[in-house]
Amino acid sequence: MQTMTRTRNSSRNSWNLRPAVAVGGLALSAAFLAALFSDSVAPLIRAAVADGTPAPALLSVGAPAPDFTAVAHDGQKLELSKLKGKWVVLYFYPKDDTTGCTKEACDFRDNWTTLQKKGVAVFGVSTQDNTSHKAFAAKYNLPFPLLPDDKGELAAKYKVPLMGGLARRITYLIGKDGKIAHVWPTVNPVGHAGEILSQIEPTAARTP
């Protein structure tokens, strides 16, 4: 009788451990997949595992970039359709003057001369208004326009999710033909300008 009791208890304890083992296996599987896939996919897997948020269904490469008109923090009126023939970086970021957003903006600033030589127009977009954008741009001497999206309309056009009223950190590279050339669903703020230049330069090299 005592032997049978021990067996049942042993089985019950083993069963109770199964959820923990399953969760541990899921985490290991995610880590393995992140290591296995390419650099463009791995950050997306890590982000989904880290915050439990599914990857957003963004605009696909080759899709026409939705046109928009906006007034930037410096008073400049911008219309995307009038920028055909130029590379356009449209980068969404959560909030002015926060740590990651400052690093990202300064990375573009520090690579501004090279970006200009390649004919790249850069626009930062967040849900703050132009009063906030002006202060942010002045504090860090940002040489490119920041666009207000306080109603989230531009984010909606580009299928960028808002979390707590703040845009996710997502970047679109729009080609000279006005179509989406590359998408970064997750962004490392440091070195992002270099990633963009690496996408543009091979194409430029093939152009006669």
GROMACS elastic network, one bead per residue, 0.5 to 0.9 nm:
[ bonds ]
;  ai    aj funct       b0    kb
    1     4     6  0.52018   500
    1     5     6  0.63867   500
    1     6     6  0.88166   500
    2     5     6  0.50990   500
    2     6     6  0.63026   500
    2     7     6  0.86971   500
    3     6     6  0.52553   500
    3     7     6  0.63229   500
    3     8     6  0.88443   500
    4     7     6  0.50798   500
    4     8     6  0.63205   500
    4     9     6  0.86908   500
    5     8     6  0.52169   500
    5     9     6  0.61789   500
    5    10     6  0.84770   500
    6     9     6  0.51035   500
    6    10     6  0.59544   500
    6    11     6  0.85417   500
    7    10     6  0.50428   500
    7    11     6  0.61741   500
    7    12     6  0.85845   500
    8    11     6  0.50963   500
    8    12     6  0.61141   500
    8    13     6  0.86408   500
    9    13     6  0.61303   500
    9    14     6  0.85093   500
   10    13     6  0.52333   500
   10    14     6  0.61781   500
   10    15     6  0.86519   500
   11    14     6  0.50738   500
   11    15     6  0.61704   500
   11    16     6  0.86978   500
   12    15     6  0.51070   500
   12    16     6  0.62697   500
   12    17     6  0.88315   500
   13    16     6  0.51086   500
   13    17     6  0.64539   500
   14    17     6  0.53221   500
   14    18     6  0.67917   500
   15    18     6  0.53819   500
   15    19     6  0.82039   500
   16    19     6  0.68414   500
   16    20     6  0.80648   500
   17    20     6  0.54638   500
   17    21     6  0.62479   500
   17    22     6  0.86946   500
   18    21     6  0.50144   500
   18    22     6  0.60205   500
   18    23     6  0.86346   500
   19    23     6  0.61932   500
   19    24     6  0.85683   500
   20    23     6  0.51958   500
   20    24     6  0.61626   500
   20    25     6  0.85145   500
   21    24     6  0.50858   500
   21    25     6  0.60311   500
   21    26     6  0.86120   500
   22    25     6  0.50142   500
   22    26     6  0.61975   500
   22    27     6  0.87570   500
   23    26     6  0.50739   500
   23    27     6  0.63595   500
   23    28     6  0.86856   500
   24    27     6  0.52167   500
   24    28     6  0.62439   500
   24    29     6  0.85620   500
   25    28     6  0.50722   500
   25    29     6  0.59931   500
   25    30     6  0.85666   500
   26    29     6  0.50032   500
   26    30     6  0.61417   500
   26    31     6  0.85889   500
   27    30     6  0.51476   500
   27    31     6  0.62200   500
   27    32     6  0.85792   500
   27    49     6  0.76447   500
   28    31     6  0.50646   500
   28    32     6  0.60628   500
   28    33     6  0.85736   500
   29    33     6  0.60985   500
   29    34     6  0.85188   500
   30    33     6  0.50943   500
   30    34     6  0.60708   500
   30    35     6  0.85960   500
   30    45     6  0.69076   500
   30    46     6  0.73335   500
   30    49     6  0.70786   500
   31    34     6  0.50986   500
   31    35     6  0.62771   500
   31    36     6  0.85739   500
   31    42     6  0.89318   500
   31    45     6  0.82762   500
   31    46     6  0.73862   500
   31    49     6  0.88530   500
   32    35     6  0.51723   500
   32    36     6  0.60452   500
   32    37     6  0.87202   500
   33    37     6  0.60238   500
   33    42     6  0.73914   500
   33    45     6  0.76280   500
   34    37     6  0.56474   500
   34    38     6  0.79559   500
   34    39     6  0.84069   500
   34    41     6  0.73035   500
   34    43     6  0.71810   500
   34    44     6  0.83019   500
   34    45     6  0.58794   500
   34    46     6  0.64841   500
   35    38     6  0.78046   500
   35    39     6  0.85397   500
   35    42     6  0.66452   500
   36    42     6  0.78582   500
   37    40     6  0.80216   500
   37    41     6  0.60361   500
   37    42     6  0.57972   500
   38    41     6  0.54435   500
   38    42     6  0.60796   500
   39    42     6  0.53037   500
   39    43     6  0.69048   500
   40    43     6  0.66155   500
   40    44     6  0.75513   500
   40   184     6  0.77671   500
   40   185     6  0.88065   500
   40   186     6  0.87651   500
   41    44     6  0.54107   500
   41    45     6  0.65687   500
   41    46     6  0.89446   500
   42    45     6  0.51820   500
   42    46     6  0.62474   500
   42    47     6  0.86214   500
   43    46     6  0.50684   500
   43    47     6  0.60414   500
   43    48     6  0.85855   500
   43   185     6  0.86650   500
   43   186     6  0.64977   500
   43   187     6  0.81430   500
   43   188     6  0.88528   500
   44    47     6  0.51609   500
   44    48     6  0.62258   500
   44    49     6  0.87005   500
   44    55     6  0.69894   500
   44   185     6  0.68950   500
   44   186     6  0.61066   500
   45    48     6  0.52323   500
   45    49     6  0.62709   500
   45    50     6  0.85383   500
   45    55     6  0.83794   500
   46    49     6  0.52270   500
   46    50     6  0.59764   500
   46    51     6  0.87433   500
   47    50     6  0.50133   500
   47    51     6  0.62122   500
   47    52     6  0.77872   500
   47    53     6  0.76967   500
   47    54     6  0.86452   500
   47    55     6  0.82831   500
   47   186     6  0.77129   500
   48    51     6  0.57148   500
   48    52     6  0.52057   500
   48    53     6  0.52349   500
   48    54     6  0.55919   500
   48    55     6  0.64804   500
   49    52     6  0.53750   500
   49    53     6  0.76285   500
   49    54     6  0.86497   500
   50    53     6  0.81017   500
   51    54     6  0.86379   500
   53    56     6  0.85378   500
   55    58     6  0.86477   500
   55   185     6  0.76973   500
   56   159     6  0.76311   500
   56   160     6  0.72965   500
   56   161     6  0.69470   500
   56   185     6  0.76970   500
   57    60     6  0.85478   500
   57   159     6  0.69832   500
   57   160     6  0.84340   500
   58   158     6  0.69108   500
   58   159     6  0.53679   500
   58   160     6  0.68500   500
   58   183     6  0.81673   500
   58   185     6  0.76947   500
   59    62     6  0.87332   500
   59    63     6  0.66902   500
   59    64     6  0.87730   500
   59    65     6  0.82380   500
   59   158     6  0.64126   500
   59   159     6  0.67251   500
   59   172     6  0.88066   500
   59   180     6  0.76483   500
   59   183     6  0.79948   500
   60    63     6  0.56659   500
   60    64     6  0.89666   500
   60   180     6  0.68950   500
   60   181     6  0.86702   500
   60   182     6  0.81737   500
   60   183     6  0.75508   500
   61    64     6  0.86286   500
   61   179     6  0.74842   500
   61   181     6  0.54029   500
   61   182     6  0.57755   500
   61   183     6  0.69934   500
   62    65     6  0.86847   500
   62   179     6  0.54913   500
   62   180     6  0.51426   500
   62   181     6  0.62401   500
   62   182     6  0.84721   500
   63    66     6  0.88300   500
   63   178     6  0.88346   500
   63   179     6  0.54824   500
   63   180     6  0.55150   500
   63   181     6  0.84328   500
   64    67     6  0.86356   500
   64   174     6  0.87551   500
   64   177     6  0.86646   500
   64   178     6  0.61469   500
   64   180     6  0.61547   500
   65    80     6  0.85547   500
   65    81     6  0.89633   500
   65   158     6  0.80039   500
   65   174     6  0.68541   500
   65   178     6  0.59399   500
   65   179     6  0.51227   500
   65   180     6  0.57297   500
   66    80     6  0.82007   500
   66    81     6  0.87467   500
   66   154     6  0.89987   500
   66   157     6  0.65044   500
   66   158     6  0.71517   500
   66   178     6  0.87843   500
   66   179     6  0.87699   500
   67    79     6  0.72064   500
   67    80     6  0.54468   500
   67    81     6  0.58942   500
   67   157     6  0.87355   500
   68    78     6  0.79843   500
   68    79     6  0.57674   500
   68    80     6  0.57322   500
   68    81     6  0.76545   500
   68   154     6  0.75170   500
   68   157     6  0.87945   500
   69    77     6  0.71655   500
   69    78     6  0.54798   500
   69    80     6  0.66987   500
   69    81     6  0.88192   500
   70    76     6  0.82962   500
   70    77     6  0.57917   500
   70    78     6  0.53128   500
   70    79     6  0.67242   500
   70    80     6  0.89305   500
   70   147     6  0.67427   500
   70   148     6  0.77316   500
   70   149     6  0.88652   500
   71    74     6  0.79494   500
   71    75     6  0.58159   500
   71    76     6  0.55718   500
   71    78     6  0.61255   500
   71    79     6  0.89955   500
   71   130     6  0.86800   500
   71   146     6  0.88951   500
   71   147     6  0.67104   500
   71   148     6  0.76814   500
   72    75     6  0.53360   500
   72    76     6  0.52811   500
   72    77     6  0.63475   500
   72    78     6  0.72869   500
   72   123     6  0.88390   500
   72   130     6  0.70618   500
   72   133     6  0.85762   500
   72   145     6  0.56363   500
   72   146     6  0.55025   500
   72   148     6  0.68529   500
   73    76     6  0.73290   500
   73   129     6  0.82297   500
   73   131     6  0.73602   500
   73   132     6  0.85693   500
   73   133     6  0.57823   500
   73   134     6  0.54889   500
   73   137     6  0.83097   500
   73   145     6  0.63733   500
   73   146     6  0.56513   500
   73   147     6  0.64047   500
   73   148     6  0.75137   500
   74    77     6  0.89025   500
   74   130     6  0.82830   500
   74   133     6  0.88826   500
   74   134     6  0.71603   500
   74   145     6  0.67772   500
   74   146     6  0.80403   500
   76   145     6  0.79141   500
   78    82     6  0.81580   500
   78    83     6  0.87429   500
   79    82     6  0.56603   500
   79    83     6  0.72005   500
   80    83     6  0.53590   500
   80    84     6  0.75363   500
   80    88     6  0.86272   500
   80   178     6  0.83424   500
   81    84     6  0.60431   500
   81   178     6  0.73299   500
   82    85     6  0.87049   500
   83    86     6  0.58250   500
   83    87     6  0.81051   500
   83    88     6  0.77127   500
   83   121     6  0.85396   500
   83   176     6  0.79781   500
   83   178     6  0.80173   500
   84    87     6  0.78502   500
   84    88     6  0.87010   500
   84   175     6  0.80101   500
   84   176     6  0.53091   500
   84   177     6  0.59671   500
   84   178     6  0.56914   500
   85   175     6  0.78794   500
   85   177     6  0.64068   500
   85   178     6  0.78757   500
   86   119     6  0.60315   500
   86   120     6  0.62527   500
   86   121     6  0.70280   500
   86   174     6  0.84845   500
   86   175     6  0.70003   500
   86   177     6  0.81706   500
   86   178     6  0.85454   500
   87   118     6  0.82732   500
   87   119     6  0.63651   500
   87   121     6  0.61223   500
   87   122     6  0.85706   500
   87   173     6  0.72124   500
   87   174     6  0.58889   500
   87   175     6  0.50860   500
   87   176     6  0.52218   500
   87   177     6  0.86743   500
   87   178     6  0.84991   500
   87   200     6  0.82058   500
   88   119     6  0.86715   500
   88   120     6  0.56865   500
   88   122     6  0.59392   500
   88   123     6  0.76988   500
   88   172     6  0.81754   500
   88   173     6  0.58862   500
   88   175     6  0.66338   500
   88   176     6  0.77178   500
   88   178     6  0.86219   500
   89   120     6  0.70847   500
   89   121     6  0.60673   500
   89   123     6  0.60798   500
   89   124     6  0.81856   500
   89   171     6  0.71301   500
   89   172     6  0.59549   500
   89   174     6  0.62642   500
   89   175     6  0.89464   500
   89   196     6  0.82309   500
   90   121     6  0.85365   500
   90   122     6  0.62720   500
   90   123     6  0.50909   500
   90   124     6  0.61373   500
   90   125     6  0.71574   500
   90   170     6  0.86467   500
   90   171     6  0.58571   500
   90   172     6  0.52332   500
   90   173     6  0.64445   500
   90   174     6  0.76036   500
   91   122     6  0.77470   500
   91   123     6  0.63301   500
   91   124     6  0.50518   500
   91   125     6  0.60571   500
   91   126     6  0.86921   500
   91   169     6  0.74451   500
   91   170     6  0.60234   500
   91   172     6  0.61580   500
   91   173     6  0.83111   500
   92   123     6  0.86000   500
   92   124     6  0.59951   500
   92   126     6  0.58479   500
   92   155     6  0.78203   500
   92   160     6  0.78627   500
   92   167     6  0.63731   500
   92   168     6  0.67018   500
   92   169     6  0.53807   500
   92   170     6  0.52399   500
   92   171     6  0.59686   500
   92   172     6  0.84151   500
   93    96     6  0.81382   500
   93   100     6  0.88185   500
   93   101     6  0.63166   500
   93   104     6  0.86761   500
   93   124     6  0.71783   500
   93   125     6  0.62609   500
   93   126     6  0.54421   500
   93   127     6  0.85252   500
   93   166     6  0.78559   500
   93   167     6  0.57942   500
   93   168     6  0.60146   500
   93   170     6  0.68430   500
   93   171     6  0.85078   500
   94    98     6  0.84405   500
   94   100     6  0.88765   500
   94   101     6  0.70110   500
   94   125     6  0.85256   500
   94   126     6  0.58674   500
   94   127     6  0.73746   500
   94   128     6  0.87945   500
   94   162     6  0.86078   500
   94   163     6  0.87772   500
   94   165     6  0.86479   500
   94   168     6  0.58360   500
   94   169     6  0.62738   500
   95    98     6  0.61375   500
   95   100     6  0.89452   500
   95   101     6  0.65166   500
   95   102     6  0.89109   500
   95   126     6  0.62441   500
   95   127     6  0.73016   500
   95   128     6  0.69010   500
   95   166     6  0.68219   500
   95   167     6  0.79758   500
   96    99     6  0.89169   500
   96   101     6  0.64411   500
   96   102     6  0.71690   500
   96   126     6  0.76513   500
   96   128     6  0.72656   500
   96   132     6  0.69159   500
   96   133     6  0.67421   500
   96   135     6  0.87367   500
   96   136     6  0.60201   500
   96   137     6  0.88885   500
   97   100     6  0.84855   500
   97   101     6  0.64760   500
   97   102     6  0.55014   500
   97   132     6  0.89071   500
   97   135     6  0.88110   500
   97   136     6  0.59347   500
   97   139     6  0.87414   500
   98   101     6  0.54166   500
   98   102     6  0.57880   500
   98   103     6  0.85385   500
   99   102     6  0.53031   500
   99   103     6  0.63449   500
   99   104     6  0.87816   500
  100   103     6  0.51716   500
  100   104     6  0.62323   500
  100   105     6  0.86828   500
  100   188     6  0.85027   500
  100   189     6  0.60422   500
  100   190     6  0.84145   500
  101   104     6  0.50945   500
  101   105     6  0.61111   500
  101   106     6  0.85050   500
  101   169     6  0.86140   500
  101   189     6  0.70138   500
  102   105     6  0.51731   500
  102   106     6  0.60260   500
  102   107     6  0.84390   500
  102   136     6  0.85311   500
  102   140     6  0.81005   500
  102   189     6  0.83782   500
  103   106     6  0.51983   500
  103   107     6  0.60534   500
  103   108     6  0.88032   500
  103   189     6  0.57676   500
  103   190     6  0.61681   500
  104   107     6  0.50832   500
  104   108     6  0.65625   500
  104   109     6  0.87378   500
  104   187     6  0.89620   500
  104   188     6  0.79185   500
  104   190     6  0.59009   500
  104   191     6  0.80015   500
  104   192     6  0.70833   500
  104   193     6  0.83236   500
  105   108     6  0.52811   500
  105   109     6  0.62577   500
  105   110     6  0.87382   500
  105   124     6  0.79901   500
  105   137     6  0.89040   500
  105   140     6  0.83941   500
  105   142     6  0.71813   500
  105   189     6  0.79731   500
  106   110     6  0.59552   500
  106   111     6  0.84919   500
  106   140     6  0.71442   500
  106   141     6  0.85542   500
  106   142     6  0.71616   500
  106   190     6  0.87182   500
  107   110     6  0.51881   500
  107   111     6  0.63460   500
  107   112     6  0.84933   500
  107   189     6  0.74226   500
  107   190     6  0.62449   500
  107   191     6  0.65717   500
  107   192     6  0.70494   500
  107   193     6  0.62994   500
  107   194     6  0.87547   500
  108   111     6  0.51879   500
  108   112     6  0.58251   500
  108   115     6  0.82518   500
  108   122     6  0.81739   500
  108   142     6  0.83034   500
  108   143     6  0.88037   500
  108   144     6  0.85678   500
  108   191     6  0.87309   500
  108   192     6  0.77149   500
  108   193     6  0.55471   500
  108   194     6  0.88527   500
  109   113     6  0.83271   500
  109   140     6  0.86555   500
  109   141     6  0.78471   500
  109   142     6  0.57722   500
  109   143     6  0.63722   500
  109   144     6  0.77861   500
  110   113     6  0.77490   500
  110   114     6  0.89559   500
  110   193     6  0.88633   500
  111   114     6  0.55690   500
  111   115     6  0.62284   500
  111   116     6  0.87348   500
  111   193     6  0.66658   500
  111   194     6  0.79648   500
  112   115     6  0.50131   500
  112   116     6  0.60600   500
  112   117     6  0.85848   500
  112   143     6  0.75218   500
  112   144     6  0.84552   500
  112   193     6  0.87974   500
  113   116     6  0.52165   500
  113   117     6  0.62879   500
  113   118     6  0.88184   500
  114   117     6  0.50753   500
  114   118     6  0.63768   500
  114   119     6  0.87632   500
  114   120     6  0.88070   500
  114   197     6  0.85417   500
  115   118     6  0.51867   500
  115   119     6  0.63757   500
  115   120     6  0.52485   500
  115   121     6  0.76435   500
  115   122     6  0.84330   500
  115   193     6  0.81985   500
  115   197     6  0.73828   500
  116   120     6  0.55534   500
  116   121     6  0.73119   500
  117   120     6  0.76101   500
  118   197     6  0.82794   500
  118   200     6  0.81220   500
  118   201     6  0.81893   500
  118   204     6  0.86397   500
  121   144     6  0.79563   500
  122   144     6  0.61049   500
  122   145     6  0.71711   500
  122   146     6  0.87896   500
  123   144     6  0.64228   500
  123   145     6  0.53959   500
  123   146     6  0.57273   500
  123   147     6  0.68285   500
  124   144     6  0.78291   500
  124   145     6  0.65746   500
  124   147     6  0.60154   500
  124   148     6  0.87563   500
  125   128     6  0.85386   500
  125   145     6  0.88698   500
  125   146     6  0.58568   500
  125   148     6  0.62092   500
  125   149     6  0.66528   500
  125   154     6  0.83234   500
  125   155     6  0.83650   500
  125   167     6  0.84908   500
  126   129     6  0.81625   500
  126   133     6  0.88127   500
  126   146     6  0.78968   500
  126   147     6  0.68223   500
  126   148     6  0.59817   500
  126   149     6  0.56946   500
  126   150     6  0.74611   500
  126   152     6  0.84296   500
  126   155     6  0.84456   500
  126   166     6  0.71998   500
  126   167     6  0.62746   500
  127   147     6  0.85232   500
  127   148     6  0.58651   500
  127   151     6  0.70038   500
  127   152     6  0.63777   500
  127   155     6  0.86792   500
  127   162     6  0.89777   500
  127   165     6  0.72283   500
  127   166     6  0.61671   500
  127   167     6  0.68309   500
  128   131     6  0.80795   500
  128   132     6  0.61293   500
  128   133     6  0.69550   500
  128   147     6  0.86041   500
  128   148     6  0.57786   500
  128   149     6  0.65198   500
  128   150     6  0.54923   500
  128   166     6  0.85864   500
  129   132     6  0.55763   500
  129   133     6  0.63614   500
  129   134     6  0.88201   500
  129   147     6  0.80124   500
  129   149     6  0.69790   500
  129   150     6  0.59820   500
  130   134     6  0.58411   500
  130   135     6  0.84878   500
  130   146     6  0.78175   500
  130   147     6  0.72939   500
  130   148     6  0.57931   500
  131   134     6  0.52875   500
  131   135     6  0.65409   500
  131   136     6  0.87910   500
  132   135     6  0.53415   500
  132   136     6  0.62469   500
  132   137     6  0.86712   500
  133   136     6  0.50419   500
  133   137     6  0.59883   500
  133   138     6  0.84230   500
  133   145     6  0.88955   500
  133   146     6  0.62149   500
  133   147     6  0.77471   500
  133   148     6  0.75664   500
  134   137     6  0.52075   500
  134   138     6  0.60164   500
  134   139     6  0.84723   500
  134   146     6  0.82150   500
  135   138     6  0.51967   500
  135   139     6  0.60161   500
  135   140     6  0.87438   500
  136   139     6  0.52530   500
  136   140     6  0.64632   500
  136   141     6  0.82722   500
  136   142     6  0.80114   500
  137   140     6  0.55369   500
  137   141     6  0.55082   500
  137   143     6  0.76713   500
  137   144     6  0.83685   500
  137   145     6  0.84064   500
  137   146     6  0.78385   500
  138   141     6  0.50200   500
  138   142     6  0.67406   500
  139   142     6  0.80241   500
  142   145     6  0.79665   500
  142   146     6  0.89632   500
  148   151     6  0.86613   500
  148   152     6  0.89244   500
  148   154     6  0.89322   500
  149   152     6  0.51310   500
  149   153     6  0.64527   500
  149   154     6  0.61754   500
  149   155     6  0.73612   500
  150   153     6  0.79316   500
  150   165     6  0.86459   500
  151   154     6  0.81842   500
  151   155     6  0.88537   500
  152   155     6  0.51820   500
  152   156     6  0.61443   500
  152   157     6  0.87881   500
  152   160     6  0.89854   500
  152   162     6  0.76609   500
  152   165     6  0.81172   500
  152   166     6  0.87510   500
  152   167     6  0.81683   500
  153   156     6  0.50729   500
  153   157     6  0.63612   500
  153   158     6  0.88524   500
  154   157     6  0.50907   500
  154   158     6  0.64414   500
  154   159     6  0.85196   500
  154   160     6  0.84403   500
  155   158     6  0.52209   500
  155   159     6  0.58762   500
  155   161     6  0.69809   500
  155   162     6  0.76667   500
  155   167     6  0.71524   500
  156   160     6  0.60285   500
  156   161     6  0.74327   500
  156   162     6  0.87213   500
  157   160     6  0.77770   500
  158   161     6  0.89754   500
  158   172     6  0.87302   500
  160   167     6  0.65762   500
  160   168     6  0.65182   500
  160   169     6  0.85226   500
  160   170     6  0.71746   500
  161   166     6  0.82636   500
  161   167     6  0.60010   500
  161   168     6  0.60159   500
  162   165     6  0.53547   500
  162   166     6  0.50275   500
  162   168     6  0.61915   500
  163   166     6  0.51586   500
  163   167     6  0.62986   500
  163   168     6  0.69832   500
  164   167     6  0.84204   500
  167   170     6  0.81764   500
  168   185     6  0.87460   500
  168   186     6  0.82978   500
  169   184     6  0.87301   500
  169   185     6  0.75196   500
  169   186     6  0.62510   500
  169   187     6  0.61946   500
  169   188     6  0.88821   500
  169   189     6  0.88224   500
  170   183     6  0.76774   500
  170   184     6  0.57401   500
  170   185     6  0.50742   500
  170   186     6  0.56946   500
  170   187     6  0.63286   500
  171   182     6  0.83852   500
  171   183     6  0.59443   500
  171   184     6  0.50893   500
  171   185     6  0.68068   500
  171   186     6  0.78883   500
  171   187     6  0.73916   500
  172   180     6  0.68569   500
  172   181     6  0.76542   500
  172   182     6  0.60524   500
  172   184     6  0.64796   500
  172   185     6  0.86022   500
  173   179     6  0.86627   500
  173   180     6  0.61048   500
  173   181     6  0.54779   500
  173   182     6  0.50938   500
  173   183     6  0.63408   500
  173   184     6  0.84434   500
  173   196     6  0.75204   500
  173   199     6  0.87948   500
  174   177     6  0.79056   500
  174   178     6  0.59863   500
  174   179     6  0.55603   500
  174   181     6  0.52471   500
  174   182     6  0.71235   500
  174   183     6  0.89341   500
  175   178     6  0.54147   500
  175   179     6  0.54873   500
  175   180     6  0.61227   500
  175   181     6  0.52694   500
  175   182     6  0.84293   500
  175   200     6  0.88764   500
  176   179     6  0.74581   500
  176   181     6  0.89254   500
  177   180     6  0.87331   500
  178   181     6  0.87108   500
  180   183     6  0.74631   500
  181   199     6  0.87135   500
  182   196     6  0.87662   500
  182   199     6  0.78260   500
  183   186     6  0.89025   500
  184   187     6  0.62101   500
  187   190     6  0.86265   500
  187   192     6  0.70195   500
  188   191     6  0.69933   500
  188   192     6  0.62837   500
  189   192     6  0.57467   500
  189   193     6  0.87023   500
  190   193     6  0.80508   500
  191   194     6  0.53633   500
  191   195     6  0.66124   500
  192   195     6  0.50109   500
  192   196     6  0.64237   500
  192   197     6  0.87496   500
  193   196     6  0.51408   500
  193   197     6  0.62752   500
  193   198     6  0.86600   500
  194   197     6  0.50322   500
  194   198     6  0.61148   500
  194   199     6  0.87337   500
  195   198     6  0.51436   500
  195   199     6  0.65590   500
  195   200     6  0.89711   500
  196   199     6  0.52164   500
  196   200     6  0.64813   500
  196   201     6  0.88084   500
  197   200     6  0.50495   500
  197   201     6  0.59385   500
  197   202     6  0.88869   500
  198   201     6  0.54752   500
  198   202     6  0.68835   500
  199   202     6  0.64108   500
  199   203     6  0.72227   500
  200   203     6  0.54872   500
  200   204     6  0.61625   500
  200   205     6  0.87228   500
  201   205     6  0.60346   500
  201   206     6  0.87480   500
  202   205     6  0.50994   500
  202   206     6  0.65777   500
  202   207     6  0.89996   500
  203   206     6  0.53039   500
  203   207     6  0.65567   500
  204   207     6  0.51819   500
  204   208     6  0.83659   500
  205   208     6  0.77372   500
